[in-house]
Amino acid sequence: MACTLIFPATFVTLDYIISILPLGLGTSLTLAPSQFYNEPLLQIAAVTGIWGIEFLVLWAAPVINALWEHGFDVRRARGPVTVYAAVLVGVLIYGGLRLVIERPQAPTVRVAGVIVAHAQNYWDVWLDRGTPRDQVQAASPEMQALEDDLFAQSEQAVHSGAKIIFWSEGAAVITPEHKADFFKRAQDFAREHQVYLMPAYLLLRYGDTSGFNGLTLITPQGEIAYEYEKSMSWYATTSDGQLHSIETPYGRLSSVICFDLDFPALVRQASEQHVDIMLVPAFDTYLTRLYHTEVGLPRAVENGFSIMRMVNEGTSMAVDHRGHVLASQDFFTTKLRLMFADLPTRGTRTLYGQVGDWFAWLSILLTAGLLGVATLRRTPTLNN
């Protein structure tokens, strides 16, 4: 029986170590996202994080192998088969009950996500070349048109009843000299329409290979609630890795940017702040359009809050705290990329949100213990 635990425990141990190392990979290589649409199984993430899901998926392999070795005679392999079946059934029963018991009861708020396609890849054409001032300033009309389109779609969202509006990652591209005017326009918009507006933007720095990839949450009073810079970035960042949140009539709001969502330890700060809704501007690619969204959304179940991830060149999605999909949009098949979701204004507390990666550490201890026992039981080799 114990031998069937070595493979899943070791795999989870390695994946967890990869997720916390400064390699910039996070949980993007884990198997758990493959079960994203298996809602009953997904619920165990509220207790164990995604590590419990991955462990169960991987545990099936050595159990099936044990059956195979015994000619698929269940009686001869009933130990591992019975234990695995009992655990899996228990997890699915728990998940089914949680889906019913934890059904959102709170009022909802209409949230709008805004995406406008970029005319070019500003990271590649400017940042990677040191942000040349002459090239940037020559494209001022292009950037102004982009900004105007973002505000126009935001106004359309207001007319459709949205109370919270946010943009995809790096949606607006801002020069240093235009920064003050941009924020005044955003603050005036929020005040005039009495909405929470969260513009996401790339603030350029002339002669530099890094810009400020950030967002700002503006209240209906036109005040800046907080500013946040992307923490887990392929470009240099000055982020302190601290998440911010604000209490609103629609629950407590917080936000991270794109790849940040792939790092459970970073996002768990929001659980500690009792966040109800997490807003995530993002920017993906055609090849990662669905996969990358599914990698991050289990954070909703882990931490007990709703997530809305708006993705330029990707798949946008909104889920409640059970991981149940409320809205979805494919950038490549949608002409008007304005997505709405009615999100619950109250989340829930979870064991994982309070305790963290206890199951991953249990897997580490289990791996060490099993390998230690196996080493001690080895028969010494005698030299003739």
C-alpha positions in Angstrom: 0.0 0.0 0.0 2.7 2.5 1.1 4.6 2.0 -2.2 1.7 3.5 -4.2 2.2 6.8 -2.3 5.8 7.3 -3.3 5.1 8.6 -6.9 2.4 11.2 -6.0 4.1 12.4 -2.9 7.5 12.9 -4.8 5.8 14.6 -7.7 3.9 17.0 -5.5 7.1 17.7 -3.6 9.0 18.6 -6.7 6.2 20.7 -8.1 5.8 22.6 -4.9 9.6 23.3 -4.7 9.5 24.5 -8.3 6.5 26.8 -7.4 8.4 28.6 -4.6 11.8 28.8 -6.2 12.8 32.1 -7.9 12.5 30.6 -11.3 9.4 32.5 -12.3 7.3 29.4 -13.0 4.8 29.3 -10.2 2.2 26.6 -10.5 2.2 26.8 -14.3 3.6 23.3 -14.6 1.2 21.5 -12.2 -1.4 19.0 -13.2 -4.2 20.4 -11.1 -5.5 22.8 -13.8 -6.4 19.6 -15.9 -9.2 19.1 -13.4 -10.5 22.7 -13.5 -13.9 21.7 -14.9 -14.3 18.8 -12.5 -16.1 21.0 -9.9 -16.6 18.4 -7.2 -12.9 17.4 -7.2 -11.9 21.1 -7.5 -13.5 21.8 -4.1 -10.7 20.0 -2.2 -8.5 23.0 -3.1 -10.3 24.9 -0.3 -8.7 22.4 2.2 -5.4 21.3 0.6 -4.7 23.8 -2.1 -4.1 22.5 -5.6 -1.7 20.0 -4.2 -4.5 17.7 -3.0 -5.9 17.6 -6.5 -2.6 16.8 -8.0 -1.9 14.1 -5.5 -5.2 12.4 -6.2 -4.6 12.5 -10.0 -1.1 11.1 -9.7 -2.0 8.5 -7.1 -4.3 6.8 -9.6 -1.2 5.7 -11.7 0.5 3.4 -9.1 -2.9 2.0 -8.0 -3.7 1.0 -11.6 -0.1 -0.3 -11.9 -0.7 -2.5 -8.8 -3.9 -3.9 -10.4 -2.0 -4.5 -13.6 0.8 -6.5 -11.7 -1.9 -8.7 -10.2 -3.6 -9.4 -13.5 -6.4 -6.9 -12.7 -7.6 -9.2 -9.9 -9.1 -6.7 -7.5 -9.0 -9.2 -4.6 -5.2 -9.5 -4.8 -4.8 -5.7 -5.0 -7.7 -4.7 -2.8 -5.5 -2.8 -0.3 -4.4 0.1 -2.5 -7.6 -0.1 -4.6 -9.9 0.1 -1.6 -8.0 2.9 0.1 -7.8 5.0 -3.1 -11.4 4.5 -4.0 -12.5 5.4 -0.5 -10.4 8.6 -0.5 -11.6 9.6 -4.0 -15.2 9.0 -3.2 -14.9 10.9 0.1 -13.3 13.8 -1.7 -16.1 13.9 -4.4 -18.8 13.7 -1.8 -17.2 16.6 0.1 -17.0 18.5 -3.2 -20.6 17.8 -4.1 -21.8 18.9 -0.7 -19.6 22.1 -0.8 -21.0 23.0 -4.2 -24.5 23.0 -2.6 -23.8 24.3 0.9 -21.4 27.1 -0.3 -23.7 28.3 -3.0 -23.4 32.1 -3.0 -26.3 33.8 -1.2 -25.0 37.4 -1.2 -26.3 40.0 -3.6 -24.2 40.4 -6.8 -22.5 43.3 -8.3 -22.0 43.8 -12.1 -18.4 43.9 -13.0 -17.2 44.9 -16.5 -13.8 44.0 -18.0 -12.5 46.1 -20.9 -10.1 45.0 -23.6 -8.9 47.0 -26.6 -6.5 45.3 -29.1 -3.0 46.9 -29.3 -1.8 48.0 -32.7 1.6 46.6 -31.9 3.5 44.8 -29.1 4.8 47.7 -27.1 7.0 45.6 -24.9 8.9 44.2 -27.9 9.0 47.3 -30.1 9.9 49.8 -27.3 10.9 48.3 -23.9 13.2 45.7 -25.4 14.9 48.5 -27.3 15.4 50.8 -24.4 12.2 52.8 -24.9 13.5 55.4 -27.5 11.9 58.7 -26.9 11.6 59.7 -30.6 9.8 56.5 -31.6 7.4 56.7 -28.7 6.5 60.3 -29.3 6.0 59.6 -33.0 3.3 57.1 -31.9 1.4 59.6 -29.7 -1.7 59.6 -31.9 -1.9 55.8 -31.8 -1.6 55.8 -28.0 -4.2 58.5 -27.6 -6.7 56.6 -29.8 -6.1 53.5 -27.7 -6.9 55.5 -24.5 -10.0 57.0 -26.1 -11.3 53.6 -27.0 -10.7 52.3 -23.5 -12.7 55.1 -22.0 -15.4 54.8 -24.6 -15.9 51.1 -23.8 -15.8 51.9 -20.1 -18.7 54.4 -20.7 -20.6 51.7 -22.5 -20.1 49.4 -19.5 -21.6 52.1 -17.2 -24.7 52.3 -19.4 -25.0 48.5 -19.1 -25.1 48.8 -15.3 -21.5 48.0 -14.3 -20.5 49.4 -10.9 -16.9 48.1 -11.1 -14.9 48.5 -14.3 -11.3 47.4 -15.0 -9.1 47.0 -18.0 -6.8 44.2 -19.2 -3.1 44.2 -18.4 -1.1 47.2 -19.9 -4.3 48.3 -21.6 -3.3 52.0 -21.8 0.3 52.9 -22.8 1.3 56.2 -21.1 4.3 58.4 -21.5 5.8 60.2 -18.5 4.6 63.6 -19.7 1.0 62.4 -20.2 0.7 60.6 -16.8 -1.0 63.5 -14.9 -3.6 64.1 -17.6 -4.3 60.4 -17.8 -5.0 60.0 -14.2 -7.1 63.2 -14.0 -9.2 61.8 -16.8 -9.6 58.5 -15.0 -10.5 60.1 -11.7 -13.0 62.4 -13.4 -14.6 59.4 -15.1 -15.0 57.5 -11.9 -16.5 60.5 -10.1 -18.8 61.5 -12.9 -20.2 58.0 -13.4 -20.0 56.9 -9.7 -18.2 53.7 -10.4 -15.0 52.0 -9.2 -12.6 52.3 -12.1 -9.4 50.3 -12.2 -7.3 51.2 -15.3 -4.4 49.0 -16.0 -1.5 50.6 -17.9 2.1 50.5 -19.0 3.9 53.6 -17.9 6.9 54.1 -20.1 10.3 55.2 -19.0 12.5 56.7 -21.7 15.9 55.1 -22.1 14.9 52.1 -19.9 14.1 48.5 -20.7 11.4 48.3 -18.0 8.2 50.3 -17.6 5.7 50.4 -14.7 3.3 47.6 -15.4 0.6 48.5 -13.0 -3.0 49.4 -12.1 -4.8 51.9 -10.0 -8.1 51.5 -8.2 -10.1 54.7 -8.2 -13.2 55.2 -6.0 -16.5 56.8 -7.1 -15.3 59.9 -5.2 -12.4 60.2 -7.7 -9.9 59.2 -5.0 -7.0 56.8 -5.6 -7.6 53.8 -3.2 -4.4 52.0 -4.1 -1.7 51.5 -6.8 -0.2 48.1 -7.5 2.8 47.1 -9.7 3.0 43.6 -11.2 5.1 41.5 -8.8 6.0 38.3 -10.9 7.2 39.8 -14.1 9.7 38.8 -16.8 10.7 42.5 -16.8 12.4 44.3 -13.9 9.9 45.3 -11.3 10.0 47.5 -8.2 7.0 45.9 -6.6 7.2 45.1 -2.9 5.0 42.0 -3.4 2.3 43.4 -1.0 -1.3 43.1 -2.1 -3.8 45.9 -1.3 -7.5 45.8 -0.7 -10.4 48.2 -0.1 -13.8 47.7 1.6 -16.7 48.8 -0.7 -20.5 48.5 -0.7 -19.8 45.5 -3.1 -17.4 43.6 -0.8 -13.7 43.9 -0.3 -11.8 44.3 -3.6 -8.2 43.4 -4.4 -6.2 42.8 -7.5 -3.1 41.2 -9.0 -1.8 41.2 -12.5 -1.6 38.2 -14.9 1.2 35.9 -13.8 0.9 36.9 -10.2 -2.2 34.7 -10.0 0.0 31.6 -10.6 1.7 32.0 -7.2 -0.5 30.8 -4.3 1.6 32.3 -1.6 1.4 35.7 -3.1 -2.4 35.5 -3.6 -3.1 34.1 -0.2 -2.4 37.6 1.2 -5.9 38.5 -0.1 -7.4 35.7 1.9 -5.7 37.0 5.0 -7.3 40.4 4.2 -10.8 38.7 3.8 -11.1 39.8 0.1 -14.4 39.0 -1.6 -13.6 39.9 -5.2 -10.2 39.6 -7.0 -9.8 41.6 -10.2 -7.0 40.4 -12.5 -5.9 42.2 -15.6 -3.9 39.9 -17.9 -2.1 39.6 -21.2 -1.5 36.1 -22.7 -0.8 34.7 -26.2 -2.8 32.6 -28.7 -1.0 29.4 -27.7 -1.6 29.9 -23.9 -5.1 31.5 -24.3 -7.1 28.9 -22.3 -4.5 27.0 -20.3 -3.0 30.0 -18.5 -6.4 31.2 -17.3 -7.2 27.8 -15.9 -3.8 27.7 -14.1 -4.7 30.7 -12.0 -8.4 30.4 -11.3 -8.1 27.6 -8.6 -7.0 30.5 -6.4 -10.7 31.3 -6.1 -11.5 28.0 -4.4 -8.3 28.0 -2.3 -9.0 31.4 -0.9 -12.8 31.7 -1.0 -13.3 34.7 -3.3 -14.6 35.4 -6.8 -12.0 36.1 -9.5 -12.5 37.9 -12.8 -9.5 37.7 -15.2 -9.6 39.9 -18.2 -7.1 38.8 -20.8 -5.8 40.7 -23.9 -5.0 38.0 -26.5 -6.3 35.2 -24.3 -9.4 33.7 -22.6 -11.1 36.0 -20.1 -13.1 34.3 -17.4 -15.0 35.0 -14.2 -15.6 32.4 -11.4 -17.2 32.4 -8.0 -15.5 31.1 -4.8 -16.4 27.5 -5.8 -14.6 27.9 -9.2 -18.0 27.9 -11.0 -17.6 29.7 -14.3 -19.9 32.8 -14.5 -18.6 34.3 -17.7 -16.1 33.5 -20.4 -14.8 35.3 -23.5 -12.2 34.3 -26.2 -10.3 37.3 -27.5 -9.7 35.7 -30.9 -13.4 35.0 -31.6 -15.0 38.1 -30.0 -15.3 41.4 -31.9 -16.5 43.7 -29.0 -14.3 42.6 -26.2 -16.4 43.9 -23.3 -17.3 41.2 -20.8 -19.7 41.4 -17.9 -20.1 39.2 -14.8 -22.4 39.5 -11.9 -20.1 38.5 -9.0 -21.2 37.7 -5.4 -20.3 40.5 -3.0 -19.3 38.1 -0.2 -16.8 35.3 -0.3 -16.1 32.6 2.3 -13.3 31.6 4.5 -11.3 28.4 3.7 -8.9 26.2 5.6 -6.3 26.6 2.9 -6.7 30.4 3.1 -5.9 30.3 6.8 -3.3 27.5 7.0 -1.6 27.6 3.6 0.4 24.8 2.0 0.2 22.2 4.8 -0.6 19.4 2.3 2.4 20.2 0.2 4.6 20.0 3.3 2.9 16.8 4.3 3.9 15.4 0.9 7.5 16.5 1.5 7.5 14.7 4.9 5.9 11.6 3.4 8.4 11.5 0.6 11.3 11.8 3.0 9.8 9.1 5.3 9.1 6.6 2.5 12.5 7.1 0.9 14.1 6.7 4.3 12.3 3.5 5.0 13.1 2.1 1.6 16.8 2.9 2.2 16.9 1.2 5.6 15.2 -1.9 4.2 17.8 -2.4 1.4 19.8 -5.6 1.7 23.5 -4.9 1.8 25.5 -6.2 -1.1 28.1 -8.7 -0.1 31.4 -9.0 -1.9 32.5 -12.5 -2.6 
